[in-house]
Amino acid sequence: MNQRTSQPLVSIITPAYNEADYIAECIESVLGQTYQNWDYTIVNNCSTDKTLEIAERYAAKDSRIRIYNNPALLRINANHNVAFRQISADSRYCKVVFADDWLFSDCLERMVSLAEAHPSVGIVGAYGLQREAVLWTGLPYPSTVVSGRDVLRLWFLKGKYVCGAATAHMIRSDLVRSRNPFYNESNLHADSETCFEVLRTSDFGFVHQILTYTREPRAESLRTTAFDLNVGLACGLRELLKHGPSSLTPDEMDVCLRSHMSGYYKFLGESLLQGKSKKFWEYHRKKLDEIGVGLSRIRVATAVCMKAANALLNPKLTLENLFRGRNILQERFRGWKARHASPQGARP
């Protein structure tokens, strides 16, 4: 029996849509792994560029690589769920690598080694790199195995999210197979939602080494849309209400909830002054209704008043923001101008 067949199988998946600029680098990083017992499925989501052509070129050279073509274009989380359903029935671990990201050569070897040594670990994470910034920090060295409860507490109490995006962690395949769909397709932060649910019944393993590279989001990407809407506020509130009671004391839960709601309405008050779009308000109203707390107009108005009072009490800061182009009235004018601009220069 050679080393490859004696190792547990890792199913690697890459959901891809119009990634011709990056997918070759992604695939090369998989081929360059020191760990060799893997199969690799690239899910092509009806790309209109050369993504499929590039992927097929690699698949023709290595039998471990296969292509799955979606018959119709899917939304991002639905496409991810299709990718999760492609993992091998014989695989012990599932590793996602997004088509514009890549893995350092010892990523699989390090993650599998930790998971094999600790059967209670359901998810293995590690540091990631984005340009010069190191991501997913927060666990003190050498925290190799941490209870899922402690990972949740670290997030709720200190704002430290150490699981990382999907490229940054590896999951046991039986956990993937036990959930169908694996991701909640209505949640833009479905990866963190799923990690928190998995960690309620399993431990978290962490390799204190940079093992993945995550590219910055492009302007048209869903991650940029999520940033503009600040979807993390609604998602964070839902996670707190769902997982907080099992990981926090009643007093801690009360403090966290008060702090989160205060920050949420401060943001909404500032957004009202900035003249955010109807789409923005529809999103937050819908999400707060789904969570079961509803949108309070009184709390939004209170936040606006507090912002105005703060501007009057801190004239120096207000003037500095004015000269830096961060004046509220300027923001409202920019928003009005954008909504009423002539469509002649608009792109289709």
C-alpha positions in Angstrom: 0.0 0.0 0.0 1.5 3.3 -1.0 1.5 6.5 1.1 -1.3 8.1 -1.0 -3.8 5.2 -0.6 -3.0 4.9 3.1 -4.0 8.5 3.7 -7.6 9.5 4.4 -9.3 10.9 1.3 -9.9 14.7 1.1 -12.6 15.9 -1.3 -11.6 19.4 -2.5 -14.3 21.6 -4.1 -14.2 24.8 -6.0 -17.4 26.6 -7.0 -16.5 28.9 -10.0 -18.2 31.6 -12.0 -16.2 33.6 -14.5 -12.8 33.1 -12.7 -10.6 32.9 -15.8 -8.1 35.3 -14.3 -7.5 33.3 -11.2 -8.6 29.7 -11.5 -5.3 28.4 -12.9 -3.5 29.6 -9.9 -6.1 28.0 -7.6 -5.8 24.6 -9.4 -2.0 24.8 -9.4 -2.1 25.3 -5.6 -4.1 22.1 -5.3 -1.7 20.2 -7.5 1.2 21.5 -5.5 0.0 20.0 -2.2 2.4 17.8 -0.2 -0.6 15.7 0.7 -1.6 13.6 -2.3 -4.8 11.6 -1.5 -7.4 14.0 -2.8 -10.0 14.3 -5.4 -11.0 17.6 -6.8 -14.3 18.8 -8.3 -14.7 22.2 -10.0 -18.3 23.3 -10.2 -18.7 25.6 -13.2 -21.7 27.8 -12.7 -22.4 28.6 -16.4 -19.3 30.8 -16.8 -19.2 33.0 -19.9 -15.4 33.5 -20.0 -12.6 30.8 -20.3 -13.1 29.3 -16.8 -14.4 26.0 -18.2 -11.7 25.8 -20.9 -8.9 26.3 -18.3 -10.4 23.8 -15.9 -10.9 21.2 -18.6 -7.3 21.5 -19.6 -6.2 20.6 -16.1 -8.7 17.8 -15.8 -7.4 16.2 -19.0 -4.0 15.9 -17.3 -4.9 14.6 -13.9 -7.6 12.0 -13.3 -8.2 13.3 -9.8 -9.8 16.5 -11.2 -13.3 16.5 -12.6 -15.7 19.2 -13.8 -19.3 19.5 -12.9 -21.3 21.9 -15.1 -24.5 23.4 -13.7 -27.3 23.2 -16.3 -28.5 26.7 -15.2 -26.9 29.7 -13.5 -27.4 29.5 -9.7 -27.1 32.0 -6.9 -23.8 31.9 -5.0 -25.0 29.8 -2.0 -27.0 27.4 -4.1 -23.9 26.9 -6.2 -21.9 26.2 -3.1 -24.5 23.6 -2.0 -24.1 21.9 -5.4 -20.4 21.8 -4.8 -20.8 20.2 -1.4 -23.0 17.5 -2.9 -20.1 16.5 -5.2 -17.8 15.2 -2.4 -16.8 11.6 -2.6 -18.7 9.0 -0.5 -15.3 7.7 0.5 -13.9 11.0 1.6 -13.1 11.7 5.3 -12.6 15.4 4.9 -14.0 18.2 2.7 -11.9 21.2 1.7 -13.2 24.3 -0.1 -11.0 26.6 -2.0 -12.6 29.4 -3.8 -11.6 29.9 -7.4 -9.9 33.3 -6.8 -8.1 32.0 -3.6 -5.3 29.4 -3.2 -3.7 27.0 -0.7 -0.2 27.0 0.6 1.5 23.7 -0.3 1.3 22.1 3.2 -2.3 23.2 3.9 -4.0 19.7 3.5 -1.1 17.9 5.3 -1.2 20.2 8.3 -5.0 20.2 8.6 -5.5 16.5 8.1 -2.7 15.7 10.6 -4.5 17.8 13.3 -7.9 16.3 12.6 -6.6 12.7 12.6 -4.9 13.3 16.0 -8.1 14.7 17.5 -11.4 12.9 16.5 -13.5 15.3 18.4 -12.6 18.1 16.0 -15.2 18.8 13.4 -13.6 21.9 11.8 -10.0 22.7 11.3 -8.9 26.3 10.8 -5.7 28.2 10.3 -4.4 31.7 9.6 -5.0 33.1 6.2 -3.3 35.8 4.2 -4.9 38.7 2.4 -2.2 40.9 0.8 0.1 41.6 3.8 -2.6 41.1 6.4 -2.9 38.0 8.5 -6.5 36.9 9.0 -8.4 34.8 11.6 -6.3 35.7 14.5 -7.5 35.5 18.1 -6.7 32.1 19.6 -3.6 32.2 21.8 -0.7 29.9 20.9 -0.7 26.9 21.1 -4.5 26.5 21.2 -4.6 23.4 19.0 -8.0 22.1 20.1 -10.7 24.4 21.5 -14.3 23.6 22.4 -17.0 24.8 20.1 -18.5 26.7 23.0 -15.2 28.6 23.6 -15.1 29.6 19.9 -18.6 31.0 20.2 -17.7 32.8 23.4 -14.7 34.3 21.7 -16.9 35.7 19.0 -19.7 37.0 21.2 -17.5 38.5 23.9 -14.5 39.7 22.0 -15.6 39.9 18.4 -12.9 37.4 17.3 -14.0 35.1 14.5 -11.4 32.4 14.0 -13.1 29.9 11.7 -12.4 32.0 8.7 -14.1 32.0 5.3 -14.7 28.6 3.6 -11.2 28.6 2.0 -9.7 28.9 5.4 -11.0 25.8 7.0 -11.6 22.1 6.5 -14.6 20.1 7.6 -15.2 16.4 8.3 -17.1 15.0 5.4 -19.7 13.2 7.5 -20.7 16.6 8.9 -21.2 17.8 5.3 -23.2 14.8 4.3 -25.4 15.1 7.4 -26.7 18.5 6.3 -28.7 19.0 3.1 -28.5 21.7 2.1 -25.2 22.4 3.8 -25.6 26.2 3.6 -28.6 28.3 4.3 -29.2 29.8 0.9 -31.0 32.9 2.2 -28.0 34.0 4.4 -25.1 35.9 2.9 -23.1 34.8 5.9 -24.0 31.1 5.6 -20.5 29.9 6.1 -20.3 31.4 9.6 -23.8 30.3 10.4 -23.0 26.7 9.5 -19.7 26.7 11.4 -21.5 27.9 14.6 -24.1 25.1 14.2 -21.4 22.5 13.7 -19.4 23.7 16.7 -22.3 23.2 19.0 -21.6 19.5 18.9 -17.9 19.3 18.0 -14.5 20.9 18.8 -12.5 23.3 16.7 -8.9 22.6 15.7 -6.5 25.3 14.7 -3.1 25.3 13.0 -1.0 28.3 14.0 0.4 28.7 10.5 -0.7 30.6 7.4 -2.1 28.0 5.1 -4.5 29.9 2.7 -4.6 33.0 0.6 -7.8 35.0 0.3 -8.1 37.6 -2.4 -9.8 40.9 -1.7 -13.4 41.1 -3.0 -14.0 42.6 -6.3 -16.3 45.6 -6.6 -19.1 43.5 -8.2 -18.8 40.6 -5.9 -21.4 39.5 -3.3 -19.0 40.1 -0.5 -18.9 43.8 -1.6 -22.7 43.9 -1.6 -22.7 42.4 1.9 -20.3 45.1 3.0 -22.5 47.9 1.6 -25.6 46.5 3.4 -23.6 45.6 6.5 -25.3 42.3 6.6 -23.1 41.2 9.4 -25.3 43.2 11.9 -28.4 41.2 11.2 -26.6 37.9 10.9 -24.7 38.6 14.1 -27.9 39.3 15.9 -29.5 36.1 14.7 -26.4 34.1 15.7 -26.4 35.8 19.2 -30.0 35.0 19.8 -29.6 31.4 18.5 -26.3 30.4 20.0 -25.7 32.9 22.8 -28.0 31.2 25.4 -26.0 28.0 25.2 -22.5 29.5 25.3 -23.0 32.6 27.5 -24.1 33.2 31.1 -27.5 35.1 31.4 -25.6 38.3 32.4 -23.2 38.0 29.5 -26.1 37.4 27.2 -27.8 40.5 28.4 -24.7 42.7 28.0 -24.0 41.3 24.5 -27.6 41.8 23.3 -27.7 45.4 24.7 -24.4 46.2 23.1 -25.3 44.7 19.7 -28.7 46.4 19.5 -27.1 49.7 20.5 -24.5 49.4 17.7 -27.1 48.3 15.2 -29.4 51.3 15.8 -26.5 53.7 15.8 -25.6 52.4 12.4 -29.2 52.6 11.2 -29.4 56.2 12.5 -26.3 57.2 10.6 -27.7 55.4 7.5 -30.9 57.4 7.6 -28.9 60.6 7.7 -26.8 59.4 4.7 -29.9 58.8 2.7 -29.5 55.0 2.2 -31.6 53.4 -0.6 -35.0 51.7 -0.4 -33.2 48.4 -1.0 -31.1 49.0 2.1 -34.1 49.6 4.4 -36.1 46.7 2.9 -33.2 44.4 3.7 -32.8 45.4 7.3 -36.6 45.5 7.9 -37.0 42.0 6.5 -34.1 40.5 8.4 -35.2 42.0 11.8 -38.7 40.7 11.2 -37.3 37.2 10.4 -35.3 37.3 13.6 -38.4 38.3 15.5 -37.4 41.6 16.9 -38.7 44.0 14.3 -37.4 47.4 13.2 -38.1 50.2 15.8 -38.7 53.6 14.2 -38.4 55.1 17.6 -34.9 53.7 18.1 -33.8 54.9 14.7 -35.1 58.4 15.4 -33.3 58.3 18.8 -30.1 57.3 17.2 -30.5 60.2 14.7 -31.0 62.7 17.6 -28.0 61.4 19.4 -25.9 61.8 16.3 -27.1 65.4 15.9 -26.5 66.1 19.6 -23.0 64.7 19.3 -22.3 66.9 16.3 -23.3 70.0 18.3 -21.3 69.0 21.4 -18.2 68.3 19.3 -18.0 71.1 16.8 -14.2 70.6 16.2 -14.7 67.0 15.1 -17.7 68.0 13.0 -15.6 70.6 11.2 -12.8 68.1 10.7 -15.2 65.7 9.1 -16.6 68.5 6.9 -13.2 69.2 5.5 -12.5 65.5 5.0 -15.7 65.1 3.0 -17.5 63.1 5.6 -20.2 65.7 6.4 -23.7 64.2 6.7 -25.3 66.8 4.4 -22.7 66.0 1.8 -23.5 62.3 2.1 -27.2 63.0 1.7 -26.5 65.2 -1.4 -24.3 62.5 -2.9 -27.1 59.9 -2.4 -29.7 62.3 -3.9 -27.4 63.0 -6.8 -26.8 59.3 -7.5 -30.5 58.5 -7.5 -31.4 61.4 -9.8 -28.4 61.2 -12.1 -28.9 61.1 -15.9 -28.9 57.5 -17.1 -26.9 58.4 -20.2 -23.6 57.3 -18.7 -25.0 54.4 -16.8 -23.7 50.9 -17.7 -26.2 48.2 -18.6 
